[in-house]
Every structure is written in C-alpha cells, then in structure tokens.
Amino acid sequence: MKKLPKSFQRIFWSYDIDKMDIEKDKREIITQVLNHGTWDDLKLLYRFYSEGDIRKIVSYPRRGVWFEKVLNFWVKMLDVKIKEEVYKKAIFNLGLQKE
C-alpha cells in the first residue's frame, strides 16, 4: 500500500494520514488536495492518481466540501460538466450568503 507523503498532513488536519488508504480514501484525498493543496501537492497527487481519476472526482463532487472558486477552477481546467443542482450542493456554505 502506498503511503501519503508526510507533507500532506497539513491538508488532512483531522486525519491520521498513516491510516489513510490510497484507494479507499481516493475521493477524500483528491478533494482535499484540490481544495487546500499547493502546486507541489498537486504534482504529488498526479503521482498517485490519473487525470481520469481526478476528473471523475470533480465531475461528482462531494456535497458541502468544495470552495466555490476552487471547484469552478477545476471544472474549467478539467473541462467537466456538473449539473447545476449538484454544483450548488457541493459548495461549502455557512449560510451567511444569500443564494
């Protein structure tokens, strides 16, 4: 089993990265790195996952965990389509903004 680099611990502040599984936790890993990672983190992410894997995660985003500008950037960069209602539900929202 491949291990996540120790440098990823700052992205996964509420996880023990030594216990994370590259395949089982793929969705969480990709989402967190795209949302919170640096350019170097992104380069490491591409060592673990194909662009197809990353594209699939962005195409079917987890509910309520994405920063809007970040998700918008990756949708455009990876040229994926997301249904509007899925996109809206994926955005992290503290309820402070008008919808």
C-alpha positions, -999 to 999 in steps of 0.1 A, spaced: 0 0 0 14 34 -10 15 60 18 6 96 15 36 120 18 41 134 53 37 169 38 0 161 32 -6 161 70 -13 199 69 -40 193 43 -56 165 64 -56 182 98 -83 160 112 -69 127 98 -41 104 107 -26 101 72 -7 70 81 -41 52 83 -55 65 51 -57 41 22 -48 55 -13 -77 36 -30 -103 35 -3 -99 72 6 -93 84 -30 -123 107 -31 -113 124 2 -77 127 -8 -83 142 -42 -109 166 -29 -88 178 0 -56 183 -22 -76 202 -49 -93 224 -23 -63 230 1 -31 219 -15 -2 238 -31 13 234 -66 38 208 -51 9 189 -35 -9 188 -68 22 174 -86 24 147 -59 -14 140 -63 -8 132 -100 18 106 -90 -9 87 -71 -39 92 -94 -45 96 -131 -62 127 -146 -92 104 -153 -95 96 -115 -92 133 -107 -117 143 -134 -142 117 -120 -140 132 -85 -145 167 -98 -174 155 -120 -192 140 -90 -182 164 -62 -189 157 -25 -217 177 -10 -208 208 10 -170 205 10 -158 225 -20 -148 262 -21 -168 277 -49 -138 293 -67 -118 261 -64 -145 239 -78 -151 264 -106 -114 264 -114 -112 226 -116 -144 223 -136 -129 246 -162 -93 232 -161 -105 196 -165 -133 205 -189 -160 186 -169 -197 192 -167 -217 192 -135 -254 196 -131 -262 229 -116 -280 215 -86 -251 191 -79 -226 220 -82 -246 242 -58 -248 214 -32 -211 207 -35 -202 243 -24 -192 248 13 -217 273 27 -220 286 62 -254 300 54 -241 336 56 -246 344 19 -278 349 0 -285 322 -25 
